[in-house]
Amino acid sequence: MLKIRVKTLCFFCVVGVFLSNCVSDVDFTQAEDFAISPTLDTSIIYFEEPASSFIDENGVEQTIVRDSVTIEVFNDPFTVDNLIKATFLFEVTNSINRAYQAQIAFLDDVDVVQHSFTISVDTSPTNQEILVEHLEVFENESLQALKQTTKLLITLTLLPSADGSVLDENTLGMLKFKSKATFYLLIDPST
Amino acid sequence: MKKISLLLFLSMCFVGFAQNKQLLYGFSEIPQSLQLNPGGQITNDWYIGIPFLSHIHANFGMTGLSIYDVFADDGTDFNTKLKSTIYAMKETDYFALNEQYDLFSGGFAFGNGFIKNKYLSFGMYQETNAFIYFPKDYAILAYEGNHDNINRIFDLSDLNVSAELLTVFHLGYNKKVNNKFTYGVRGKIYSSILDVKSINNKGTFVTTEGESNFLNHDFILDLELQTAGLKSFLDDENSDISQDMKTLISRAFFGGNLGVGVDIGFTYKLTEQWTLEASIQDIGFISYKKDVENFNLDGNLTYEGINPLFQESEEGQTAEEYWDAVATDFEDLFQVDTTYTKYKTARPIKFNAALQYAFGKKNNQECNCLQVEEDYQNRVGAHLFLMQRPKKPQTALTAFYYRNLFSNFGVKASYTLDSYSYTNLGLALSANISGLHFYVAADNLLKYQNLAKAQSVSLQLGFNYIFKNNEK
């Protein structure tokens, strides 16, 4: 019996030594440093229209096409907290024999313009594709403006031709518009 | 949102569990081994477990990482360690947690003959299980976003999580047919207190080069979360914990979602020294009818962007209406539908088998006047464990050595190969001092110097009162 007790005792001593030193060299407070920085891409506005789209039902040239879209994602609290940079990439391809201007305005919830820029594309007399790229980077002040934006106002202006000619049903060429946004996030729960 | 994701991640890091009890299996001196194989060998005439203390089992396991990998205090930036760990892990890596304790248990031999060859055992235990596969594609999407992952298909089925809390009442019958063959069967009634699972997810998210625009986003979502027993706790108006406790206790005692199951097993002595035993546990199901609430996210959407200036859609649609339609598409896509459909889930089946060879009879210097056959003092063998998991079975192979040191004192050492590690050494001890029986079993002993490095740890212990006629 005594033998058993001695052995049992030894066993528990060994286990005790193991357990007393259970978890070491570990620092759980490091979890406070947790941060991730995903980068998200999303398509935004696009269109691809022939010259005839700029004529109304009476055959009259429309010099201005304008519309707005409500976008709630920019001033969403999650975006406001975590967005550190954004870029918008636009690509306009013109093969119509007229120059265009596209103005993108960023409006806040009382329709005050917080930020805007204009992309111009030249006339294409021979209907060759003319490609214009525009990269708008949102950092610092412009990023703050973006975070107040609830509405995008897009204004497409058909500039007058040099020779006074106007578009009609038979005018050749297309106007293509592509865009995407890239959002750089830094998600740090400790801030 | 972000806090939830962090919490989820940390909780995943903490504990995961396996259910292998390789040290207890076939350790017939411990009455609780009969819960692993109802057809195991009986070595006592009756026993009664000390209530709440007869079997305490805790087991966690995680594959692909250890706590040390992420939280080592080694001066390396936390996010660097986290990132390299996440990138090294696979979608089949998992975290598992299993906890069990006996509320009560007991057993007794009976039979008409001089030698009682039948044995009835019974008891009730509480069990907690959690099993989470590492959601690899979700983690990569959260880490990188889709910017550098154009054309990468994010597989939404990587989300596979289940957790449950239940009690099990069981009654087992064991019969020693002859000296060679013993079989047993155990019936179980499950009472589920809480069940949460999201294991049937499908779908993909991919960003590709678009046709009309730079990018095309394709969402195919078919996600489902099933819960039973959760709704009444989340919805209830009262903040009265004692009321909630009452509900929990009533559910523990057959007031929850009920199910039935059966364990079967046998022991067969191939020769005097070779013994084969095998068992299948938890062939059964739980039918979730009460307090069920399911959430579904189902929808497809292809999105290239918006065309507010020249909508080609239906005639007469204004820009505002067009935009509303786009917004509605997205709302529909992420619309979570709630249903209250009953569901039934099969219990995860566990299979155990062991082949062992006994040798070394005790060299009895005293006269063996009673002609009682002495048992072999050593047993060596191999044990296989298989358990059904959603993606693929969990397997473990163990080599073991048992030594009977004294008549009432046995030890068993094990070496286990499994998905967690190749260096899992375990030790079990069973001591019976004047009928008071104590046992303890722990594996991954090499990791006890620093548990943070362990990928799995299993611990069982308990106290019984055991009565043997032949020791009177």
HADDOCK unambig.tbl for C-alpha pairs under 7 A between the chains (distance, minus, plus):
assign (segid A and resid 18 and name CA) (segid B and resid 448 and name CA) 5.46 0.50 0.50
assign (segid A and resid 18 and name CA) (segid B and resid 449 and name CA) 5.42 0.50 0.50
assign (segid A and resid 19 and name CA) (segid B and resid 448 and name CA) 6.18 0.50 0.50
assign (segid A and resid 19 and name CA) (segid B and resid 449 and name CA) 6.98 0.50 0.50
assign (segid A and resid 21 and name CA) (segid B and resid 449 and name CA) 5.42 0.50 0.50
assign (segid A and resid 21 and name CA) (segid B and resid 450 and name CA) 6.54 0.50 0.50
assign (segid A and resid 22 and name CA) (segid B and resid 448 and name CA) 5.50 0.50 0.50
assign (segid A and resid 22 and name CA) (segid B and resid 449 and name CA) 5.22 0.50 0.50
assign (segid A and resid 22 and name CA) (segid B and resid 450 and name CA) 4.80 0.50 0.50
assign (segid A and resid 22 and name CA) (segid B and resid 451 and name CA) 5.31 0.50 0.50
assign (segid A and resid 23 and name CA) (segid B and resid 450 and name CA) 4.53 0.50 0.50
assign (segid A and resid 23 and name CA) (segid B and resid 451 and name CA) 5.08 0.50 0.50
assign (segid A and resid 23 and name CA) (segid B and resid 452 and name CA) 5.47 0.50 0.50
assign (segid A and resid 24 and name CA) (segid B and resid 450 and name CA) 5.70 0.50 0.50
assign (segid A and resid 25 and name CA) (segid B and resid 72 and name CA) 5.79 0.50 0.50
assign (segid A and resid 25 and name CA) (segid B and resid 73 and name CA) 5.16 0.50 0.50
assign (segid A and resid 26 and name CA) (segid B and resid 68 and name CA) 6.40 0.50 0.50
assign (segid A and resid 26 and name CA) (segid B and resid 71 and name CA) 5.36 0.50 0.50
assign (segid A and resid 26 and name CA) (segid B and resid 72 and name CA) 4.53 0.50 0.50
assign (segid A and resid 26 and name CA) (segid B and resid 73 and name CA) 4.90 0.50 0.50
assign (segid A and resid 27 and name CA) (segid B and resid 71 and name CA) 5.55 0.50 0.50
assign (segid A and resid 27 and name CA) (segid B and resid 72 and name CA) 6.20 0.50 0.50
assign (segid A and resid 27 and name CA) (segid B and resid 73 and name CA) 5.22 0.50 0.50
assign (segid A and resid 28 and name CA) (segid B and resid 71 and name CA) 5.84 0.50 0.50
assign (segid A and resid 30 and name CA) (segid B and resid 71 and name CA) 6.80 0.50 0.50
assign (segid A and resid 30 and name CA) (segid B and resid 78 and name CA) 6.05 0.50 0.50
assign (segid A and resid 33 and name CA) (segid B and resid 78 and name CA) 6.59 0.50 0.50
assign (segid A and resid 34 and name CA) (segid B and resid 78 and name CA) 7.00 0.50 0.50
assign (segid A and resid 34 and name CA) (segid B and resid 79 and name CA) 6.08 0.50 0.50
assign (segid A and resid 35 and name CA) (segid B and resid 79 and name CA) 6.77 0.50 0.50
assign (segid A and resid 36 and name CA) (segid B and resid 143 and name CA) 5.76 0.50 0.50
assign (segid A and resid 37 and name CA) (segid B and resid 143 and name CA) 6.23 0.50 0.50
assign (segid A and resid 37 and name CA) (segid B and resid 144 and name CA) 6.73 0.50 0.50
assign (segid A and resid 38 and name CA) (segid B and resid 142 and name CA) 6.09 0.50 0.50
assign (segid A and resid 38 and name CA) (segid B and resid 143 and name CA) 5.07 0.50 0.50
assign (segid A and resid 38 and name CA) (segid B and resid 144 and name CA) 4.18 0.50 0.50
assign (segid A and resid 38 and name CA) (segid B and resid 145 and name CA) 4.48 0.50 0.50
assign (segid A and resid 39 and name CA) (segid B and resid 144 and name CA) 5.89 0.50 0.50
assign (segid A and resid 39 and name CA) (segid B and resid 145 and name CA) 4.69 0.50 0.50
assign (segid A and resid 39 and name CA) (segid B and resid 146 and name CA) 6.60 0.50 0.50
assign (segid A and resid 39 and name CA) (segid B and resid 147 and name CA) 5.44 0.50 0.50
assign (segid A and resid 40 and name CA) (segid B and resid 145 and name CA) 4.90 0.50 0.50
assign (segid A and resid 40 and name CA) (segid B and resid 146 and name CA) 5.27 0.50 0.50
assign (segid A and resid 40 and name CA) (segid B and resid 147 and name CA) 5.12 0.50 0.50
assign (segid A and resid 41 and name CA) (segid B and resid 146 and name CA) 6.13 0.50 0.50
assign (segid A and resid 41 and name CA) (segid B and resid 147 and name CA) 5.12 0.50 0.50
assign (segid A and resid 42 and name CA) (segid B and resid 215 and name CA) 6.99 0.50 0.50
assign (segid A and resid 43 and name CA) (segid B and resid 213 and name CA) 6.95 0.50 0.50
assign (segid A and resid 43 and name CA) (segid B and resid 214 and name CA) 6.63 0.50 0.50
assign (segid A and resid 43 and name CA) (segid B and resid 215 and name CA) 5.50 0.50 0.50
assign (segid A and resid 43 and name CA) (segid B and resid 304 and name CA) 5.78 0.50 0.50
assign (segid A and resid 43 and name CA) (segid B and resid 305 and name CA) 4.81 0.50 0.50
assign (segid A and resid 44 and name CA) (segid B and resid 305 and name CA) 4.45 0.50 0.50
assign (segid A and resid 44 and name CA) (segid B and resid 306 and name CA) 5.97 0.50 0.50
assign (segid A and resid 45 and name CA) (segid B and resid 305 and name CA) 5.32 0.50 0.50
assign (segid A and resid 45 and name CA) (segid B and resid 306 and name CA) 4.81 0.50 0.50
assign (segid A and resid 45 and name CA) (segid B and resid 307 and name CA) 5.64 0.50 0.50
assign (segid A and resid 46 and name CA) (segid B and resid 212 and name CA) 6.88 0.50 0.50
assign (segid A and resid 46 and name CA) (segid B and resid 213 and name CA) 5.83 0.50 0.50
assign (segid A and resid 46 and name CA) (segid B and resid 305 and name CA) 6.40 0.50 0.50
assign (segid A and resid 46 and name CA) (segid B and resid 306 and name CA) 6.11 0.50 0.50
assign (segid A and resid 46 and name CA) (segid B and resid 307 and name CA) 5.33 0.50 0.50
assign (segid A and resid 47 and name CA) (segid B and resid 307 and name CA) 5.70 0.50 0.50
assign (segid A and resid 47 and name CA) (segid B and resid 310 and name CA) 6.94 0.50 0.50
assign (segid A and resid 65 and name CA) (segid B and resid 309 and name CA) 6.88 0.50 0.50
assign (segid A and resid 66 and name CA) (segid B and resid 309 and name CA) 6.67 0.50 0.50
assign (segid A and resid 67 and name CA) (segid B and resid 308 and name CA) 6.50 0.50 0.50
assign (segid A and resid 67 and name CA) (segid B and resid 309 and name CA) 6.03 0.50 0.50
assign (segid A and resid 69 and name CA) (segid B and resid 323 and name CA) 6.75 0.50 0.50
assign (segid A and resid 178 and name CA) (segid B and resid 213 and name CA) 5.02 0.50 0.50
assign (segid A and resid 178 and name CA) (segid B and resid 214 and name CA) 6.23 0.50 0.50
assign (segid A and resid 179 and name CA) (segid B and resid 213 and name CA) 6.67 0.50 0.50
assign (segid A and resid 179 and name CA) (segid B and resid 214 and name CA) 6.47 0.50 0.50
assign (segid A and resid 180 and name CA) (segid B and resid 214 and name CA) 6.52 0.50 0.50
assign (segid A and resid 189 and name CA) (segid B and resid 2 and name CA) 6.49 0.50 0.50
assign (segid A and resid 189 and name CA) (segid B and resid 3 and name CA) 6.39 0.50 0.50
